Amino acid sequence: MNSICKLFDIKYPIIQAGMVWCSGWRLASAVSNAGGLGIIGAGSMYPDVLRTHIQKCKSATKKPFGVNVPLLYPNIEEIIEVIIEEKVKIVFSSAGNPALWTSHLKAQGITVVHVVANTKFALKAQAAGVDAIVAEGFEAGGHNGREETTTLCLIPMIRKQIQIPVIAAGGIGSGSAMLAAFALGADAVQIGSAFAVAEESSAHPAFKQRILSAAEGDTKLAMKPLVPVRLLKNAFAEAVAAAELAGADRGELLTLLGKARAKLGMFEGDMENGELEIGQVSAMLDEIKPAREILQQIWQEYLHGLARLKVLNDELSQ
């Protein structure tokens, strides 16, 4: 059995990313019910809201699901307490030092996965005792790595350095991309943008339509002095770019960002003044459909690509 499928007790090695303002209980339960691993994104939730989403997810699926926790979250202690009290079995941590909470979570019988964007932090995560890592390339949406290492380069570099399972992320929205990730050494894939436009995603309909209309080059990595984030181009992204060009420091960028900017765009639907986080794969997306259909399409494309490679290999062997 595939190492990730065994670790999480799932049918397909496909994980839905824990995206802020997109990954509520509806999306997570739909992906889990379809045979993948659904993830609730705690980054946009107060502790009491997270508890409600966990409880509703448990009612909507009997399959495994997890919670993504940005470790820099201001209420991190309360978030961890909710996760333990609600007996969540899988936690994906990100944006912080995995050594802070991994041993505590594992002592509660929780499987821990940490998201990284370079080899240095992959090794630190392994040393902290995580069960697997997500290696996220430059193409990914949301918060990203300062090194700007692409998935094609990142996965084999990390695979060479660590012994625990590797989940590839960044630019993966199709079965062919999944197959490529496996060829590079990944054991599974984590997919965000393709699920952000699922019917069950809690993203605002205007944001979903903006994703579907995105073309090549419509996203850009911004705010590297803070935490790098890939954004769709709009009035806010243009203001950030102008500020960075003018030499804005961290404080000026924080002022420009303000509060609840991502909620304004992704959840409330302000397509000009909101922060619109999405990956480069948005240029490949063209339809809103149920999460189950998205997962099955990716899996069937993967199998088709695998069969095609076998034929090609047979031809080359003659």
NORNORSUL-V97679 format. One line per field, one symbol per residue. phi: phi as a letter, one per 20 degrees, with the letter a starting at -180 (. if undefined). psi: psi as a letter, one per 30 degrees, with the letter a starting at -180 (. if undefined). Layout:
phi->???
psi->???
This chain:
phi->.gfffffdmcedecdefeefmcdefffffffffeoedeceeffdcfgfffgffffffffebdefbccecffegfdgffffffgffelfeccdeblrefffcgfffffenefdcdeccbfgffffffffnfeacdedegffemfcefflefggefgfffgfecdegddebomdbbfffffffffeofdacdcdgfefdfgefeffgffgffffefdgnedbfclffecgbecffafffffffffffengegfffffffmdlfffgefdeneedeeedeaeffgfdebbebfggffffffffffffffffffffffffef
psi->kkeeeeefhlekhjkkkikkgeiaeeeeeeeefffajkkkjffgkleeeeeeeeeeeeffkglklakkjkfgkfheeeeeeeeeeghkfkkjllhajffefeeeeefggkkkkkklgleefeeeeeffglfllkjjlffllaklkffhkleeeeeeeeefflflkkkkljgjgleeeeeeeeffglflkkkdeeffglefkgkkeeeeeeeffklkgflkklhefcjkkkkkkaeeeeeeeeeeeggkaeeeeeeeeakgeeeeeeefgjfefljjkllffeffkgkklleeeeeeeeeeeeeeeeeeeeeeeeeff.
